[in-house]
Amino acid sequence: MRPLIVLAIVLAAAAAFFFATDPSSGPAGPEALSGPEATEAPTPEEPAEEASLVGPAVAQGREGVAAPVRTDVLDNQPAAAAEASLTGLILDPEGQPVKGAQVTLTRFGTTNMLFLEPTVVDRSGDRTAKTDDSGRYSFARVAPYERYALMIRHPEFAPLEEGDVQALEGEANEVPPIKLAKGVALRGVVKDSAGNTVPGAALLLGQMAMAMTATDDPNALEGTTNLEGKYEFTNLANGNYVLQVTADGYGQVVLGQINVAGDGDVQRDVVLEIAMMLAGVVTDQDGLPLPEATVTAYSIGNRENRTQTQGATDDNGEFTLLDVPGGTYTLRVSAEGFKVGSVARAEAGDVGIHVSLERLPTISGQAVDAQTGEPLKRFTVSVRPGTDAAIENTVRLGKGMDVADDEGRFTVTCPKDGSFMVDVEAPGYAASFSEPVMVTASQELGGVIVRVKRGGGIKGRILDGAGNPIARAVITTRDDRWTGSDFDLSMGTFPGVAAVRKSRTDSRGEFTINGLAPTTYLIEIEHPQYAGHAVRNVIVGDGVATDVGAQTLVKGAVISGVVRGPSGVALPGAQVKLMMAPVGNEFPAQYGTKADKEGRYRISGVRPGTYWAHATRPVRGGDNPFAHSNDIKNTRRQVVLADGQEIQGQDFDLSN
């Protein structure tokens, strides 16, 4: 079965960064690094580029931090994150336990995947459990993460996805009870253009939200028409769906925007047309055949039934698409190392199509240790724009390519002609760059040397209010412009060269992180028993360690209350969020939690300050991520929190 794909509907999100710049700097000249270098690797199963949503840090003033560096060796190898457990109840509409429901724990929920490239999705780490007689499911030894999703399936109920599930470090996390609902049916008849029913047609039904990511939907449903050409999907959750229909001898059809809403069943008939052929050959600009090129045909026009089908070229560069109905198509042709080619108008039945692809330019060279000149044997290589702008504003283009070569040799493809820098990253080194080089169309430029440096470091000490060291605090380095917002989290690659690294404080409260590319950093400091904290404008130079000195964590404030839904009934699973009101250059802290089975919520360890608070209905899979704007508008309020203060009775009413 081909991956489910959608035709004419594309979700585009436009956003812009405001990069605040400040030319101020701290005192001159940190001392050179000395002593052996500690290993600063992300903890197992803990992604280095994930920001915490519970207890993110609040910044101090935007002042340069460049205190003198001590030369003692810090004994603080990073410790593994304490694992968590996750448990909860699955209930039927009457609140009775559901036995035998399949519950899948994943990092790739529907809402999260709207912001991900298909190549980033890796479901090998998904875990599945079944509910017991009491409707309870449990997951042990869960890696801490704040944005898990739970996908729940049971043959008697509509599938459901619960998003923003938090597994806090070292805790037994209880998810609010999740109620399943009886679904509705989508049914119809598949006929050909002459009115004959089509038995044995294959159907694939998935969510529009997933189709827009061009990613396989883990919850997609497969079906087949019966002898009368009829099909039926039962127990569907409300939402927008896309249906793909294929049958031998007929052209493929994709129907988008099938809206399932309310309690009523939905009827959607499908008309198939006799299949025709699109065939041809794909070559490079010299006429040599290109095997394994991907050829995609899109139908054009305003018909309700659309077609998008895909194939690959063989060893002779030839392709054949056998499942296109009559009509006019746009062809898109892609191959690794070549510019994407297209044919604007191809008529079904055309078997003499020739597409010539232009080879992309490449840069070849060698990666060597900047001090010794010895070649690096293992590293990751990519390219960045080689513009006159500050390197802090550049973005790595595409995914990095892993290289294993005893001579440090590499060849990397550029996305087009122009000016580029080669970016090399290796364990124990900082990200390092070549000088900008200019490449022209199809050029194979060689002789580029990348001298890879050890970079700089950051060290410091974390204390409590009484001056005692805090062990096992998590220190994360980020670009100084990082805000921890949902938009930041949705970025595949954050602009700049700042490395995302994690470390933990040792028994003396001390930490050190090395291998950082010289630039301006933000460090986040987190510990489950304290309010988060951050230090901005930490300036790291090459071959030097910047000491941020002693940083003090406070216990923070506590806020609690109840979230109520329609008719004043408690609303389990409702989201409550706090977002710090902007003050100068402070890091915009945000906190979030879910209401428990009685609608109660509690957020502790909140950094003192002024916040905007709001509540929203539970996040379900397939929901529009921007659909709860009315909840935010109706519940938004301002609260002022002081250290050690506990504010109770901050209730929210979502009955409107």
C-alpha positions in Angstrom: 0.0 0.0 0.0 1.4 3.4 -0.9 1.8 6.0 1.7 -1.3 8.1 2.1 -0.9 11.4 0.3 -3.0 14.5 -0.2 -3.2 16.7 -3.3 -4.5 20.2 -3.5 -4.5 21.2 0.2 -1.2 22.3 1.8 -0.9 23.9 5.3 1.6 26.7 5.3 2.7 28.4 8.5 4.5 31.7 8.2 6.4 33.1 11.1 9.4 35.4 11.6 12.0 35.7 14.2 12.9 38.9 16.0 16.5 38.5 16.9 17.4 40.9 19.6 21.0 41.9 19.4 23.2 43.5 22.1 26.8 44.6 21.4 27.6 44.7 25.1 30.2 42.2 26.4 31.5 41.2 29.7 35.0 41.8 31.2 37.8 40.9 28.9 39.7 37.7 28.5 38.7 34.4 30.1 41.8 32.3 30.7 42.7 29.4 28.5 41.2 26.0 29.1 43.3 23.6 31.1 43.0 20.1 32.4 41.3 17.1 30.8 38.1 17.7 28.9 34.9 16.2 30.4 32.4 14.4 28.1 29.2 16.4 27.6 26.9 14.0 25.8 23.1 14.0 26.0 21.8 11.4 28.3 20.5 8.2 26.7 17.1 8.5 25.2 17.0 12.2 26.2 17.1 14.4 23.0 19.5 17.2 23.3 17.3 19.6 21.4 14.1 19.3 23.5 13.2 22.3 25.7 11.4 21.7 29.0 7.8 22.9 29.2 7.6 22.4 32.9 9.8 24.7 34.8 11.8 26.4 32.0 14.3 28.9 33.4 14.0 32.6 33.8 16.9 34.7 32.8 19.0 37.2 34.7 19.7 40.5 33.0 21.3 40.5 29.6 24.8 41.1 30.8 28.0 39.4 29.6 29.4 36.8 31.9 33.1 36.3 31.7 34.6 35.8 35.1 38.1 34.5 35.5 38.4 30.7 35.0 39.7 28.4 37.7 42.1 25.8 36.5 41.0 23.0 38.8 39.6 19.8 37.2 35.9 19.4 37.8 34.7 15.9 38.8 31.3 16.1 37.2 30.8 13.6 34.4 27.1 13.9 33.3 24.8 11.4 35.0 22.0 9.7 33.3 18.5 11.1 33.8 16.4 9.4 36.4 13.8 7.4 34.6 10.1 8.0 35.1 7.0 5.8 35.1 3.6 6.6 33.4 0.2 5.2 34.2 -3.5 6.0 33.8 -7.0 4.8 33.2 -9.0 4.3 30.0 -12.8 4.6 30.5 -15.9 4.2 28.4 -18.4 7.1 27.9 -20.2 6.1 31.2 -16.9 6.2 33.1 -16.5 2.4 33.4 -13.0 0.8 32.8 -12.2 -0.4 29.4 -10.3 -3.7 29.3 -8.0 -4.6 26.4 -7.5 -1.1 25.0 -4.2 -0.8 23.2 -2.2 2.2 24.4 0.9 3.4 22.5 3.4 5.8 24.0 5.2 7.9 21.3 7.2 11.1 20.9 5.5 11.6 17.5 1.9 12.6 18.2 -0.2 14.1 15.4 0.1 17.7 16.6 3.9 17.5 17.1 4.3 15.9 13.6 2.8 19.0 11.9 6.1 20.7 12.5 8.4 17.8 11.6 9.9 16.6 8.3 9.0 13.1 7.5 12.6 12.0 7.7 12.7 12.9 11.4 9.9 10.5 12.4 11.3 7.4 14.1 8.7 5.1 15.6 11.2 2.4 16.7 11.0 3.8 20.2 7.2 3.6 20.5 6.0 1.4 23.3 2.6 -0.4 23.6 0.6 -1.6 26.6 -2.8 -3.1 27.1 -5.3 -2.0 29.8 -6.1 -4.5 32.5 -9.5 -5.4 34.1 -9.5 -2.1 35.9 -8.8 -0.1 32.7 -5.3 0.7 33.8 -2.2 0.8 31.6 1.4 1.3 32.8 4.8 2.1 31.3 7.9 1.6 33.5 11.4 3.0 32.8 10.3 5.9 30.7 12.8 8.5 29.6 11.8 11.9 30.9 10.1 14.0 28.2 7.4 16.6 28.3 5.6 16.1 25.0 4.7 12.4 24.7 1.4 11.4 23.1 -0.8 8.4 23.9 -2.6 6.7 21.0 -5.5 4.6 22.2 -7.3 1.9 20.1 -10.2 -0.4 20.9 -12.5 -2.1 18.4 -15.6 -0.9 20.1 -14.7 2.8 20.4 -13.3 5.6 18.3 -9.5 5.8 18.3 -8.2 8.7 20.4 -4.9 10.5 20.8 -4.0 12.3 24.0 -1.3 14.9 23.5 1.2 16.8 25.7 1.7 13.9 28.1 4.4 14.7 30.6 6.9 12.2 32.0 8.8 14.1 34.7 12.1 12.9 35.8 12.2 10.4 38.6 8.5 10.6 39.2 5.5 8.3 39.0 3.4 10.2 36.5 -0.4 9.7 36.7 -2.2 10.7 33.5 -5.7 12.0 34.0 -8.4 9.4 33.0 -9.1 9.3 29.3 -12.7 8.6 28.2 -13.3 6.9 24.9 -16.3 7.6 22.8 -18.5 5.7 20.3 -17.5 6.7 16.8 -19.4 7.3 13.6 -19.2 5.4 10.3 -18.0 6.5 6.9 -19.5 4.4 4.2 -20.0 4.5 0.5 -20.0 2.7 -2.9 -17.1 2.6 -5.3 -18.2 2.6 -9.0 -16.5 3.1 -12.3 -17.3 6.0 -14.7 -19.9 3.7 -16.5 -21.8 3.1 -13.3 -20.5 -0.4 -12.6 -19.6 -1.3 -9.0 -16.0 -2.1 -8.3 -15.5 -5.0 -5.8 -12.1 -5.6 -4.2 -11.0 -2.0 -4.4 -8.4 -1.2 -1.7 -9.0 1.8 0.6 -6.7 3.7 3.0 -8.2 6.2 5.4 -6.1 8.6 7.4 -6.2 12.0 9.1 -5.8 15.1 7.0 -3.3 16.5 9.5 -1.0 13.5 8.9 -1.5 13.6 5.2 -0.3 17.2 5.1 3.0 16.0 6.7 3.5 13.5 3.8 4.1 10.9 6.5 2.6 7.5 7.1 -0.3 7.7 9.5 0.2 5.1 12.3 -3.6 5.2 12.8 -4.5 4.8 9.1 -7.2 2.3 8.5 -7.3 -0.1 5.5 -10.4 -1.6 3.9 -11.7 -3.4 0.8 -15.0 -3.0 -1.0 -17.3 -6.1 -1.0 -18.9 -7.8 -3.9 -21.3 -5.0 -4.3 -18.6 -2.4 -4.3 -19.5 -1.1 -0.8 -17.1 -0.1 1.9 -17.5 0.9 5.5 -15.2 2.3 8.3 -16.8 2.2 11.7 -16.1 3.9 15.0 -14.3 6.9 13.5 -13.4 9.9 15.7 -14.6 13.3 14.6 -12.1 15.0 12.4 -11.0 15.6 8.8 -9.9 12.6 6.8 -8.4 11.8 3.4 -9.4 8.6 1.5 -7.2 6.9 -1.1 -8.8 4.3 -3.4 -7.0 2.0 -5.8 -8.2 -1.0 -7.9 -6.7 -3.1 -10.6 -7.2 -1.6 -14.0 -8.4 1.8 -12.6 -6.7 5.1 -11.9 -6.0 5.9 -8.3 -8.3 8.5 -6.6 -7.6 10.6 -3.4 -10.5 12.4 -1.7 -9.5 15.0 0.8 -11.4 17.0 3.4 -13.9 14.3 4.3 -15.4 15.9 7.4 -16.7 13.6 10.1 -18.5 15.6 12.8 -21.2 15.0 15.3 -23.0 11.7 15.7 -24.3 11.1 12.2 -22.7 8.6 9.8 -21.1 10.0 6.6 -21.8 8.8 3.1 -19.0 9.3 0.5 -19.2 7.5 -2.9 -16.2 7.2 -5.2 -16.0 7.1 -9.0 -13.0 5.4 -10.6 -11.9 5.8 -14.2 -10.1 3.3 -16.4 -6.4 3.4 -15.8 -4.0 4.8 -18.4 -0.2 5.0 -18.5 2.4 7.6 -18.0 5.9 6.5 -19.0 9.3 7.8 -19.9 12.9 8.1 -19.0 14.9 10.3 -16.6 18.5 11.2 -17.4 21.2 13.5 -16.3 22.2 16.5 -18.4 24.7 14.3 -20.3 21.9 11.9 -21.3 23.0 9.1 -18.9 20.0 7.2 -17.3 19.3 7.9 -13.6 18.1 4.9 -11.6 16.1 5.3 -8.4 14.7 8.7 -9.3 11.3 9.4 -7.8 8.6 10.4 -10.2 5.3 11.8 -8.8 2.2 12.7 -10.9 -0.3 15.2 -9.7 -3.7 15.6 -11.4 -4.6 19.2 -12.2 -8.1 20.7 -12.6 -11.0 21.3 -10.3 -12.4 17.8 -10.0 -13.4 16.5 -6.6 -11.6 13.3 -7.2 -7.9 13.9 -7.4 -5.0 11.7 -8.3 -1.4 11.6 -7.0 0.7 8.6 -7.7 4.3 7.8 -7.5 6.9 5.5 -9.0 10.7 5.1 -9.3 13.0 4.7 -12.3 14.7 1.4 -13.0 18.4 0.7 -13.8 17.8 2.2 -17.3 16.2 5.4 -15.9 12.8 4.3 -17.2 9.5 4.8 -15.2 6.0 3.6 -15.8 2.9 4.8 -13.9 0.0 2.5 -14.6 -2.7 3.8 -12.3 -3.5 7.3 -13.7 -7.0 8.0 -15.1 -7.4 10.2 -18.2 -6.5 13.8 -17.7 -3.6 16.2 -17.5 -0.8 15.9 -14.9 2.1 17.7 -13.5 5.2 15.5 -13.0 7.8 16.1 -10.3 11.1 14.2 -10.6 13.7 14.1 -7.8 17.0 12.2 -7.4 19.7 12.4 -4.9 22.4 14.9 -5.9 20.2 16.5 -8.6 17.9 19.5 -8.9 14.2 18.7 -8.8 12.8 18.6 -12.4 9.2 18.9 -13.6 6.9 18.5 -16.5 4.1 21.1 -16.4 1.6 19.3 -18.5 1.6 15.6 -19.3 -1.4 13.9 -20.8 -2.4 10.4 -19.6 -1.3 7.9 -22.2 1.9 9.7 -23.0 4.7 7.1 -22.9 7.5 9.2 -24.4 8.3 11.6 -21.6 11.9 12.6 -21.2 13.1 14.5 -18.1 16.6 15.7 -17.8 17.9 16.6 -14.3 20.8 19.0 -13.6 23.4 17.7 -11.2 23.8 19.8 -8.1 27.2 21.3 -7.3 29.4 19.5 -4.8 32.2 20.5 -2.5 35.0 18.0 -1.6 37.9 18.3 0.8 39.3 17.2 4.1 38.6 17.7 7.8 41.6 18.0 10.0 42.4 18.7 13.6 43.2 22.4 13.7 46.1 21.9 16.2 47.8 18.8 14.9 46.8 18.7 11.3 45.8 15.1 11.6 42.7 14.0 9.6 39.5 13.3 11.5 38.3 9.8 10.9 34.6 10.2 11.9 32.6 13.4 11.7 29.4 14.9 10.3 29.5 17.3 7.4 26.9 19.8 6.0 26.8 23.2 4.4 25.7 26.7 5.4 25.1 29.8 3.3 28.4 31.6 2.8 27.0 35.1 3.1 28.5 38.2 4.5 26.0 38.1 7.3 27.1 37.1 10.8 27.5 33.3 11.1 25.2 33.4 14.1 22.3 34.0 11.7 23.0 31.2 9.3 21.2 27.9 9.3 22.6 24.5 8.5 21.0 23.4 5.2 19.5 19.9 5.2 20.6 17.0 7.3 24.2 16.4 8.1 26.0 13.5 6.4 28.0 11.1 8.6 31.5 10.4 7.3 33.9 7.6 8.2 37.2 8.0 6.4 40.8 7.5 7.6 42.0 10.4 5.6 39.2 12.8 6.7 37.9 13.1 3.1 34.4 14.3 2.4 32.1 15.2 -0.5 29.0 17.2 0.3 26.2 18.3 -2.0 25.0 22.0 -2.2 21.3 22.7 -2.7 22.1 25.1 -5.6 24.8 27.3 -6.9 26.1 30.1 -4.8 28.4 30.8 -1.8 28.6 28.2 0.9 30.6 27.2 4.0 31.3 23.6 4.9 30.2 22.8 8.5 32.1 19.9 10.3 31.1 18.5 13.7 32.9 15.7 15.5 32.9 14.2 19.0 35.2 16.2 21.3 35.3 19.2 18.9 33.2 22.3 18.4 31.4 22.9 15.1 33.9 24.4 12.7 33.6 25.9 9.3 35.5 26.4 6.1 36.0 29.7 4.5 33.1 30.7 2.1 33.5 29.2 -1.3 31.6 29.9 -4.5 30.2 27.0 -6.6 28.5 27.2 -10.0 25.9 24.9 -11.5 27.0 21.2 -11.6 30.5 22.1 -10.4 32.6 19.6 -8.5 34.7 21.9 -6.4 37.6 20.2 -4.5 40.5 21.0 -2.2 38.5 22.6 0.7 40.2 22.1 4.1 38.1 22.4 7.3 40.3 22.9 10.3 38.3 21.6 13.2 38.8 23.2 16.6 38.2 22.1 20.2 36.1 25.2 20.8 35.4 26.7 24.2 33.5 25.8 27.4 31.2 27.0 30.2 31.6 26.1 33.8 30.0 27.2 37.1 28.4 26.1 40.3 24.7 25.8 41.4 23.7 26.6 45.0 20.5 26.8 47.0 19.4 29.9 49.0 21.5 28.8 51.9 24.6 28.5 49.8 24.6 24.7 49.8 25.6 22.9 46.5 22.8 21.4 44.4 23.7 18.0 42.8 22.1 16.6 39.7 20.8 19.9 38.4 20.5 19.8 34.6 22.5 22.4 32.6 21.6 23.0 29.0 23.4 25.3 26.6 21.4 27.0 23.8 21.6 29.9 21.4 21.2 33.2 23.4 18.1 34.0 21.3 16.3 30.8 22.4 12.9 31.5 24.1 11.6 27.9 24.6 8.4 28.9 22.7 6.3 26.4 20.7 7.6 28.1 17.6 11.2 27.5 18.7 10.4 23.9 19.4 8.9 23.5 15.9 12.1 24.7 14.2 14.0 21.7 12.8 17.3 23.6 13.0 17.7 26.8 15.1 19.7 29.5 13.4 23.3 30.0 14.6 26.2 27.9 15.6 25.5 27.5 19.3 25.7 23.8 20.3 22.9 22.2 22.4 24.6 20.3 25.1 23.5 18.9 28.5 25.4 18.2 31.7 24.6 17.7 35.3 26.1 19.1 38.5 28.2 16.9 40.7 28.1 16.5 44.5 29.8 20.0 44.8 27.1 21.6 42.6 29.7 22.1 39.8 29.4 21.6 36.1 31.5 22.0 33.0 30.5 21.8 29.3 33.2 21.8 26.6 33.3 21.6 22.8 31.2 24.7 22.3 31.5 26.8 19.1 32.5 30.3 20.0 29.3 32.5 20.1 26.9 33.9 22.7 25.0 31.3 24.7 22.0 31.0 27.0 22.3 28.3 29.8 19.2 26.8 31.3 19.4 25.4 34.8 16.7 22.9 36.0 16.1 20.8 39.0 12.8 19.2 40.1 12.9 20.7 43.6 13.7 24.2 42.6 12.4 26.9 40.2 14.2 27.0 36.9 16.8 29.6 36.2 18.7 30.9 33.1 21.7 33.0 32.4 21.9 34.9 29.1 24.7 36.5 27.2 27.3 33.9 28.2 30.1 34.7 25.8 32.3 31.7 24.8 35.6 32.2 22.9 37.8 29.7 21.2 40.1 27.7 23.5 38.7 29.4 26.6 36.3 28.5 29.4 33.8 31.0 30.6 32.9 30.7 34.3 29.4 31.9 35.1 30.2 31.7 38.8 27.8 30.6 41.5 24.1 30.6 40.4 21.4 30.4 43.1 18.2 28.5 42.7 15.1 29.4 44.7 12.2 27.1 45.6 9.7 29.2 43.7 6.0 29.6 44.0 3.0 27.3 43.8 -0.3 27.9 42.0 -3.3 25.6 42.1 -7.0 25.4 41.3 -9.7 23.5 39.4 -10.7 23.5 35.7 -14.4 23.1 35.0 -16.0 22.3 31.7 -19.7 22.4 30.5 -22.3 22.6 33.3 -19.5 23.3 35.8 -18.3 19.7 35.7 -14.6 19.1 36.4 -12.6 18.7 33.2 -9.8 16.1 33.6 -6.9 16.5 31.2 -7.5 20.2 30.6 -4.2 22.2 30.0 -3.1 25.0 32.3 -0.3 27.2 31.2 1.7 30.1 32.7 3.7 32.4 30.5 5.9 35.1 32.0 4.9 38.7 31.1 7.8 40.2 29.1 10.1 42.2 31.3 13.2 43.7 29.7 15.5 40.9 28.4 14.4 38.3 30.9 14.0 34.7 29.5 10.2 34.3 28.9 9.6 31.4 31.3 6.6 29.1 30.7 5.1 26.3 32.7 2.3 23.8 32.0 0.4 20.9 33.5 -2.8 18.9 33.1 -5.8 18.7 35.4 -6.2 15.4 37.2 -9.3 13.2 37.3 -11.1 15.7 39.5 -10.1 18.7 37.4 -7.5 19.9 39.8 -4.1 21.2 38.8 -1.0 22.3 40.6 2.2 23.9 39.3 5.1 24.2 41.6 8.6 25.6 41.3 7.5 28.7 39.5 10.1 31.4 39.2 8.9 34.6 41.0 7.4 37.2 38.6 4.3 38.3 36.7 2.6 35.7 34.5 -0.3 35.4 32.1 -2.3 32.2 33.0 -4.9 30.4 30.8 -6.6 27.0 30.5 -7.6 25.1 27.4 -9.6 21.9 26.7 -7.7 18.6 26.5 -5.5 18.3 23.4 -6.6 15.4 21.2 -4.9 13.9 18.1 -6.1 15.5 14.9 -7.0 18.7 16.6 -6.1 21.9 14.9 -3.1 23.1 17.1 -4.6 26.6 17.0 -8.2 25.6 17.7 -8.2 26.6 21.4 -7.7 30.3 20.9 -11.2 31.0 22.3 -10.3 29.1 25.5 -7.2 31.2 25.9 -9.1 34.4 25.2 -11.9 33.6 27.7 -9.6 32.4 30.6 -6.5 34.5 30.3 -5.7 36.4 33.5 -2.6 37.9 35.1 -1.1 36.5 38.3 1.9 37.8 40.4 3.9 35.1 42.2 6.5 35.6 44.9 9.2 33.1 46.1 7.7 30.7 48.6 4.1 31.9 47.9 1.3 29.4 47.3 -1.8 30.7 45.5 -4.8 28.5 45.7 -8.2 28.8 44.1 -7.0 29.9 40.7 -10.0 28.2 39.0 -10.8 28.3 35.3 -14.3 27.9 33.7 -14.4 26.4 30.1 -18.1 26.0 29.9 -18.5 28.7 27.2 
